[in-house]
Amino acid sequence: MTDLAATLRILEPYPGIYAYYDGRIPGKRLHSPERNWLDDGAYSLGIASYAIVSGNEALVYDTHISLDHAHAIRRHLEGLGVSRIRVVLSHWHTDHIAGNAVFAYCEIIANRQTAQAMADNAAVLAAKTPSIDPVVMPNSLFNERLVLDVGKRKVELLQFDIHSADGTVLFLPDIGVLLAGDTLEDTVTYISEPEHTLRHIEELDRLAGLPARHILPNHGSEKRISGGGYAPDLIQANRSYLMRLMETIDDPDLDKTSLADFVASDVMHGSISYFEPYERVHRDNIAALRNRK
């Protein structure tokens, strides 16, 4: 049987913070040649989930894109001597909860909106390709903000309506590191709830108010994540992209502009890096905004 996690790379951008990174391998697909969420929504774009480790405790941030990936994460943590694992879900989408069953006997933490979205969309998730069935639900819920002690580390869980109404980010105040889930991406954010785009822009302004010095997104460059992540201007780059899209969405010439040209200034500035597979995300974003009414 094929191990779906065979290409998983384990990075350590900061002491005790591990990124479980997979994808961005030219020509490589895990599930099928046909378009599907695992290959096209996650693997081709590059995806990381994270673990914060202190002593014998670990906080896992998202359970990755398959049970194989989740098993690999668990083996790595147990190899480090971890005996207590808790999980935080960034939001309800497939590539963040697919490995939940491997952590079913752990505390799985989510905000109440994430739990509700998972329950409401259980049939949708089961019908996905590949299927997530059964959906293993969170068993510990919070609203808006929760502070956890992970060994000697303090971690803040904060709720934001960006990309998805139920987003949860993690902030480590001692080192100024923000684990951003899908609230931020490199090259550009994926618009999953186009009718709420203006709200997402407002929430990006609120996110920018955090005293974050380094940002680790779930979708981004392996090199930049392994090197300590992105600067805070990643937030402004994602915000500017959404603003420019909203301002030009009715321009018939928008379809003639490549993503490379659309975000050239932010790439030149170094806020983001250009990755060609995001051209498809950009086209999907345009279609989503045009069909939002």
N, C-alpha and C positions, 0 to 999 in steps of 0.2 A: 504493500500500500504506500502511495506517495505521501511523504511528509510535507504538508503545505508550508511548514515553517522552515524548510531547508535553507532558505536564503535570508533568514532573520539575522540581523546584526545587532549586537548589544553594545551600546555606547554609554559612556559615563561623562556627560558634559560638566558635571560638578560632583565633588566627592559625595557619594551616597545618593545621587540622583541618576537613575538609569533610564535610558531611552531604548525601547525595543523597536527597532526600525526595520521596515521591509519595503520592497518595491523599488521603483525607478530603475529597473533593469531592462534595457532595450530588448524588445522582442520576446520578453518573458511574460507569460500569463499563467495564472494558477488554476483557473476554473474551466474556461472554455474560450473558443475564438469569438463566440457571439458576445454582444455587449451585455455586461452584468455588473452588479454593484461591487463585487469583490475585486474584479480586475480593473474596471474603468472608473469606479468611484473611490478606490482606495489604493490598490497595488500599483497601478500605472503612475499615479500621482505621488507615491511615496507616503507611507503612514508610520507613525510612531505612537505607541502608548508608553506610559512611564511608571516608574516605581520610585518612591522616596523611602530610603532605608536608614534606620538608626537603631543600633543595637540589634535585638532580635525581632524588631517590628518593621513591617513594610506597609506602605499605603500605595496600592496599585491604582493608577488613573487610566481607566478604560481597559477592557479585557481583550482587545484586538480583533482581528478579522476572521479568526477560525478557532476551533477547539485546539488544534495543533499549536497555534501561536500561544494560546493561553497556557497550555501544558508546558511549553518552553519557558514562559515567564515564571511559572510556579517552580519548575526545576531549578532555574537560576537562583531564585530567591532562597529556596531551601538549601541550595549549595552554599549560600552565603551565611547560613546559620539562622535564617529567619524562621521563627516558629509561630508568629502571629501576623496574619495577613488581613488587611481590610481593603475594600475596593471602593472607589468613587467613580461614578458614571458621569461623563461630561454632558451627555444628552442621549436621546433614545435611538439615534440612527444606527443602522446595521453594523457598520465597521467599528463601532465602539462597544457593542454589547454581545457580539457573536461568540465570545469566549466565556460568557457568564457562567455556564454550567460547570466549568472547571473550578470556579470559586463559589459554588452554590452553598457550601457549608461555612463560608466566611460571612462577615458583616459586609453587605453590599449597600453602600450609601448613595442616595440620590435626592435631588429636590423633589417636591411633591408633583410638580408638573412633569418631570421625567417619568415618574412612576405611572401617572395618569396616561401619558402619551404611549408608554409601552403597553399598558392594559388596553387602551383604545385601539391600538394598531397591531395587536397580536396576530390577527388574521392576515393583515398586510405583510407582516414580517415572515409569516409562515409561507406566504405565496411568493416571496422574493426568490431570485435565482442568484446564488444558492439560498436555500431555505434556512430560516432561524426558527426552529420548532423542536421542543417547546421554548418559549421565551422565559428565561429565568429572571424573576423580578427582584428589584431591590427590597431589602428587608429592614432598612433604617432610613427614615425620611427627615428632611429639614426644609425650612422656608428661608430663602434669601441669604442667610449667612450662618456658617457653623465653623467653630474653631476646634481643631483636633490637635492633640499631642501625639506625635509619632516618635517614640523614644524620647530623645532630647530635643526634637525639632517641633516647632509650632507651625501648623499649616492652616490657612484660612480658606474655606470653601465659600465662594461668592457666586451669586446667581446673576446672569446677564441674558437679555433677550437679543442675542446676536446670532445670525445664521439659523438658529432654532429658538423658539420661545423659551425652551427649558434649559438653556446653557448653564453649565457650572464650570468655573475656572478655579484653579488652585493658586494661592499666593503664599510664598515663603518670605515673610518680612525680614528675616535675619540676613538674607543675601539678595533680596530684591528680585527674586526669580518668579515669573508668572508662567504657569503651565496653562496654555490658552485653549486647549481642545480645538474645536472648529470655529471659535469666535474669530480667529485670524488664520490666514493661510498665505503661503508663498508658492505660486505667484499671485493669485487673487482669490478672494473669498468665493465660495459656492453659494449661490442664492437658492435656498430651499423653500423659503417662505416669501415670495416676491411681494405679496400684499402688505408685508410688514417692513419693507425696506427702509422707509423713513424712520421707523422706530429703531431699526438696527443701527442706523447712522447716529441717532441720539445716544444709543447705548454705547457705541464706540467712543463717543465723547466722554461718557462716564467711565469707561474702561481706562481711558487715557489719564484719568485722575488718580489712578493707583500709582504709588511710588515704585513702579517696576523699573529695573535697570536692564533686565535680560528677559527675553521671551522665548519660550519653547512651545511651538505649535504642534498639533498632531500631524499636519500635512505641511511639509517643507523640505528644504535641502538637507540631506544627510550630513554634508560637510559643515553646514552652518550650525546644525543642531549639535553635532559632536564637538564643535569649537566653542560652545557656550550659548548658542542661540542668536536671536535677533535683537537689535536695538529697539527702544520704544517707538521709533518712527515707523515700525511695521504697522502700528495701529493707524497712523495717519495715512499710510499707503493704502490700506484696505478701505478706509473711509473715503479717500479721494477717488478710488476706483468706483465705489458705489455712487458717489455724487456725480461723477462724470457720466456714468451710465444713465442715471436718472435725467440729467440735463440734455442728453443727446438721444434718448431712446426713440424719439419720433423722427429722427433724422434718417432718411432713406439711405444715405451714404455710410451710416454706421456699419452696415454689413460688409462694406468694402475695406474697412480698417482692421488690420490684424491686431491681435492682442499685443504682439511685440511693439507695434507702433502706439497702441492705446496707452500702454504703461511705460513708455520709453523713459520718461523723465524720472520716475521712481526707480527704475532699473539703473539708470545712469547715476542717480544719487546713492545707490547701494542699499536702499530700504528693502527692496525685494530683488530676486533674481529671476530671469526669464527661463521658463521650462515649457517646451513646446506642447506637451500634452494638455496644458491649460488652455490652449486655443479652443479645444472642444468645450471646456467648462465655460469659456467666454461666450461661445455661440449659444450654449444652453441658457446662460444667464440672460442674454438678450431676448431669447424666445420667451423665457419665463416672465420677464418684465413686460413684454408686449402683450402677453396673454393674461396679465394679472387681474384685469377688471371683469 
